[in-house]
Amino acid sequence: MTPGLIPDRWLARIVAVRPGEIRALLWSFAYFFFLLAAYYVLRPVRDEMGLAGGIKNLPWLFTATFVVMLAVMPLFGALVARVPRQRFIPLVYHFFVANILIFWLLLTFKVALADTARVFFVWISVFNLFAVSVFWSFMADLYQSEQGKRLFGFIAAGGSAGALLGPLIAVGLAEPIGRANLLLIAALLLEAAVLCAMRLEAAAGALKTGQESAAEAARPNNGLGGGWIAGLLMVLRSPYLAGIALWVALLSLAGTFLYFQQANIVAALSDDPNRRIAIFARIDLAVSLLTIIVQFVVTGKIIRRFGAGPAAAFLPFVFAMGFLALALTPMLWVVIAFQAAQRAANFAISNPARELLFTVVDREEKYKAKYVIDNVVFRGGDAASGWLFNALRGFGMELGAISLATVPIALAWLALALGLGRSHERRAAQSIPPTIAETNK
C-alpha cells in the first residue's frame, strides 16, 4: 500500500469520487474554499458600511448594484466571447484583487469615507455574485450531470469551509487591526483562489472520457464568440433557463425581506463600526458551522437520492415554514433562527442543486446565460424587493402580515423547483454531452 492511497480511501468514504476525479475534485474544493474565505472576510465590512449609510438608503444601494450589473454585462459578454477560459478566469479575479487594494488605500487614508462606504457596498455586492457565478460556470463546464450529482455537494462544502474561516478572521481581527486591514487579508485569499483555479485547469483533462477528451482537444482554444446580448436572449428563448431565472428572482425576493430585518436588528445593537462588523461576522460564523456539517453529511446523498428538483425545493420549503413562523411569532429570535436556517439550506443543499441544473445546457449558456441569471436577475430582484419591502412598511404592514403574504409565494417557488428538476432529468437522459455534440456539428 502506498501512502497516497490512504487519503484517497478516506475521501471515498465521504464522497462518491472515482480515481480519475480526485485531483480535480480537491482543486475545486480548494478554489471555492479560498474564494468564499475572501468574500466572508469582506462581507461583514460591507454590511457595516450599509448600516453606516442608513437603513433607509439600502434600497438605493441595491438599485445602484443592479445598475452596475447592467453596465458590466456587455463588458463580461465581450470578455467571454473573445478570451479563452484559461485566461479570462484568472483575469477576472486579478481585477478584483486590484479593486480591493484601491479600497484599502481609500479606507486607510480616510478618503471621502461616506462615499467610499457606499461604493464599497455596491462593489462587493457585484463582486460576490460575479466571482461565484464564474466559479460555478467553470464547475458546470468541467463536470457532467452525473458527476455533479456525486461531487457538487463536496465542492460546495469547500466554499462553506471558506465561509467558516472568513468570519473567524473577521471576528478575531476586526477590532485589533481595523476594517481597512481586513481587505489585505481578503486580497491574499483571493490570489490563492486564482492559483487553485489554474491548477484545476491542469487537472481537468482527467475528468473526461476518451471520446470527450478528444472532442475537447479538437475544440479551438479561444472564446465562445457572440455578442454581449446573447446571454439575455438565451434566457428569453429557453423556458428551462427562464424557469431557473424565476427561481433566482424568488430567492432574491425572500432573501431581501429577511436581510432588511437583520439590518434593523443589528443597527439597534451598536453604533460602533468595528463591533457591528464583529456581530455580522458571528452571524456568518454560526451559519457556516451549520452549513458545513450538513454539506459533508447529507448534501451529496440527498441530491443523488432525490435529484436536483427536490433538493432545490428544500430552500423554498424552509422559507415557507420560516415566514409562517414569523407571521405567528414575529420576534427577534425567530428572525435570527430563520436567517440561519435558510442560509444553511441554501448553501448546503439548494445551491449545489441549482448549479447542477446548468450541467445539461450547452457551454455558451453555462457562461453567458448563467451570468445574466446569477447577476442581473438576482441583483434586479434585490433592488425591486428592497423597494417593495419599504413600500409595504410605508403602507403600515407589520412584519407578521408581510411574512404571511410571502408564504404562498414560497410555495409557488417550491412547485417551480420540482418542475425544473423534472426538466433536468429529461435533458440529462436525452441529450448528448455538449463537448461531443459540438464536434459533430
N, C-alpha and C positions, 0 to 999 in steps of 0.2 A: 504493500500500500504506500503510495506516495503522499507526502504532506499535502499536496494540492487537492487531493480527493476529499480531505476532511471538511473544509469549508463548503465544498460543493454538495456533499451529502447533508450537511447541516442546513444549507439553503434549500435543498429539495424537500426538507421536512416542513417548511413554512410556505413554500410557493411551488406550483407545478411547473418548474422550469426544466428545460431539456438541455443536454450538454452544449449544443451549439449556440444556445441563447444566453449563457451565463455572463460572458464578458459584457455584452450589450446591455443586459438587464442591470448589472451592477453600475455601469457608467450612467445609465438612465436614472437610476436611483440617486447616484451622487450628484448628477446635473440638477435634478429637481431639488435635492437637499440644499445645495448652496444657493440656488435661485430663490427659494422661499425663505431661507435664513436671511438673505439680504433684504428681501421685502419686509419681513417681520421685524427687522431692526428699524426700518423706516416707517412702518405703519403707525405705531403709537405716536411718532413725531408728527405725522400727517393729521391724525385725529385730534391731537392737542392744538395744532395750528388751525384746524377747522373751528374749534371752540374759541380760540383767540380772536377769530374774525366775527364771532357772534353766531349763535344758533340760527337766528332769523335769516342770516345770509347764506346758510348751507344750500338752499335751492339754487341760489345764484352760482355757487361754486360747482354744483352738479351740472347746471346748464353750461357753464364755461367748459367743463370737462367734455361734455357732449360736442360742443362746437369745435374744440381742439381735435377730438376724434374725427370729425368730418373733414377738418383741414388736413389731417395726417393721412387719411385714407388714400388719396391719389399718390402721395409720396411712397407709401408702403406698396401700393399696387405696381408702381413703376419699378421699385426695388425687386419685388418678387419676379416681375416679368423679365428682368434683364440680368440679374445676378444669380449664379448658382447657389444652391442651398449651403454648400460647404463654405461659401464666403459671406452670404448675407446674414446667417445666424450670428457668427462672431461680430460682424459689423454692427448689428443692431445692439448687442449688449455692450460693446465698447463705447458706442454713442451714449448709452445710458450712464455708464461709468463717468464719462466726461461731464454729463449733466450734474451728477451727484457732486463732483468736485467743485463745480461752479457754485452750487448751493452752499457747499461747505464754506467757501470764501465769503459769500454774501452774509451768512449767519455769523461767521467768526468775526468779521469786521463790522457787523451790525449795520448793514446797508439796507435802508428802507425796509425795516423788519416787517411792518404790516403788509406791505405789498409782496415782499418775499414769501411770507407765510401763505398768502392766497395763491401765488403762483406755484409754490411747492405742493400745496394741497391738490391743485389741478394736475400738476406734473406727475405726482406719484399715483394718482388715480388712473392716468393714462398708462404709466409705466407698468403697473400691476397687471392690467388686462392684456396689454400688448406683449409683455415678456412671457406671461404664462400661456397666452394663445400661441405664440411662436413655439414654445416648448411642446404643447400638445399636438400642434400641427406636425412637428417633427416626429413625435411618437406615432401618430396615425399614419405617417408616411413610411415609417420603418417596420411597424408590426402589422401583420394581417389580423383579421377579425378574430380568428380562433386564438391567436397568440395574445391579443388584447384581453380576451376573457380571462385567460390564465394569469397574465402578468401586470395588467394595468393597476390592480389593487396594490401590489407590492411597490410599483413605481410611485404611485400616489403616496404611499407610506413614506417614501423618501422625502417628498415635499412636506409631509406632516412632521417628520423628524426635524427638518429645517425650520418649520414653523414653531417647533418647540425650542430650538436653540436661539432663534431670533429674539423672542420675548425674554428669555433668560438673560441675554446680553443687555437688552434694554432695561430690564428690572435692576440688574446689578450695576449698570454703568450710567444710567440716565442722570442721576443726581451727582455722582462723583465727577464725571467728565463733561456733563452738559450735553444738550441735544445736538449741537453742531458736530462734535467729535464722533457721535454715533454714525454720522454719514460716512466717515472714513472707513469704519469697520464694514459698513454695508458695501462700499466700493470694492474692498478686498474680497468679500464673499462673492460678489458678482463676477469678479475676474476668475475666481475658482470655478464658477459655473461655466464660464467660457472654455476653460481648459477641459472640463469634463465633456462638453459638447463636441469639442474637436476629437477627443479620444473616442467618443461614441461613434463618430463618423468612421473612424478606422475599424471599429469592431462591428459595424452594421452589416458587412457582407456575409457574416456567418449566420444571419437570421434568414437568408433566402435559400430556397431550394435551388437545385441546379438550373432548372428552366428559368426561374425568377432571376437568378444571378446573371444569367446570360442576357436576359431582357434588360436588366438594369445597366449592364455594361454597354449594351448596344445603344442605349439612350444617350443623346448628346449631353455633355456636362455643361449645361447653360441654364438660363432662367426658364420660367414657364411660359413666357410670352403673353400677349394680350394687353388690353388697356386697364386702367385703374377701376373703371366702372364694371368690369367683368364680374367681380365678386357679388356686387349688388344684384346684377341681372341673374346670376345663378340662383340666388335666394328667391327672387321673384318668380322664376320659371319652374322651380322644383318644389312640389308640395312637401317632399321629405325635408328639404332644407328649410322651407318656410315653417314647418312644424317645429323643427329644432329652434328656429328663431323665436317662435311664440313661446316655447318652453323657457328660453332665456329671459324673454321680456317679463313673464310672470314671476320668475325668480327675482328679477330686479325689483318688481313692484313689492313683493313680500319682504325682501331683504331691506329695502329702503325704509319701509314703515318701521321695522324694528330698529334700524340704525338711528333714526330720529329720536326714538325713545331712549336709547342708550346715551345719546349725546346730552339729552336733558338731564339724565341721571348723574352723569359724571360732572357736568357743569355745576351741579348743586353741591358736589362733594368738596371741591377745592378750587382755589383761584391760582395756585402755583403751577406754572407750566411743566416743570420737571416732575412734580408729583402727579399731575394728570397723565403725563407720559407713562409713569410707572403704573398707574391704575389701569390704563388701556393695555399695557403690556401684560399685567396679571390676568386680565380677561382673556387675552390671546393665549397665554400660557395654559390656562385651565382648559380652553377649547382644544389646544394642540395635544394635551395629555390624553383627553378622551378620544380624540380622533385617531391618534396613532395606535392606541390599544385596539380600537375597532378595525382599523385597516389591517393590522398584522394578523388578527384572529379570524375575522369573518368576511372581509370585503370580497376577496377572490372567490370564496366558497359561495357567497350569495350570487355574484354575477354568473359564475359557471352553472349554478343550480337553476336559477330563475331567469337569467338573461338580462339584457340591457334595460328592457322596458320596466319590469317590476323594480329593478334596482333604482332606476331614475325616478320612479314613482314614490320611492320611500321618502324623499325630501318633501314633496307637496303633502304627503300624509302627515309628516311631523309638523309642517306649517298649519295644516288644518286643525290638528289637535292643539297646537300651541295657541293659535288665535282663539279657539274655543275656550281654552283655559283662561286667556286674558279677558275674554268677554265676561266670563263668570267671576273671575277674581283678578281685577285689574290692579295688581300690586307690584311693588318693586322687585321682590324676589322671584315672582313669576316671569317678569321680563328678562331677568338675568338668566334664569334656568332655560327659558325658551331660546334665548340667543345662543347659549352653549349647545343646546340640543340640535338646533337647526344647522349651525355651522359644522358641528361634528358629522351630522348626517350628510351634509353637502360634500365636505372634503373627503369623508371616509367611503361613502357608498355612491351617492348620486352623481358626483362629478366624474369619477372614473367611468361610470356607466354612460354618461353623456358623451365623454370623449370616445368611447367605443362606437358610438353611432357614426362617427366620422370615418371609421376604418373601411366602410363599404361605399364611399364616394370616390371619385377619381382624384388624382393628385392635385390638379389645379383647384378643385373645390376645397381640398384639405387646407390650402393656404389662403386663397382669395375669399371664398365664401365664408370660411371659418373666421377670418379676420372681421368681416362685416358683422357676423353674428356675435362673436365674443366681445367685440369692442364697441362698434357703433350701436348695435341693438341694445346691448347691456347698458351702456352709458346713456343712451337716449331714454331707456326705461328709467334709469336713475333720475334723470332730470324731470321727466314727466311725473314720476311718482313723488318726487320731493314737492313739486308744486301742488299736486293733488292732496298730499297729506296736509300741507299748510292750509289749503282751501277748506278741507273738511274740518280742521281745527278752527278755522276762522268762522265757519258756519255754526260753531258751538258743539260739534260732535266730540264726545269724550272717547278715551282710549277703548273702553268696553264696546261702544257702538261701532267704532271703526273696525275693531277686531272681529265682531260678529259679522259685519258686512263682508269681510275678507274670507271667511270660511268657505262659502260656495265657490269663490274664485279658486281657492286652493284645491277643492275637489275636482273642478273642471281641469285644472292643471294636472292632477293625478291621472285623469282619464286620457289626456293628451299623451302623457308619458307612456302609458300602456299601448296606445296606438302606435307611437314611434317605435316601441320595442318590437311589435309585430312586423312593421315595415323593415326594420333592421334585419330580422331573422330571414325574411323573404329575400332581401338583397344579398345577404351572406350566403344563402343556399343556391341562388340562381346566377350570381354574377361571376365573371372571370376576374381574377386579380388584376388590378389596373396595370401593373408592370408588364404582364403578358399581353393584355388587350392592346396596349399602346403599340407593341411591336408587330401586331397582326393587322394594324390599320393599313 
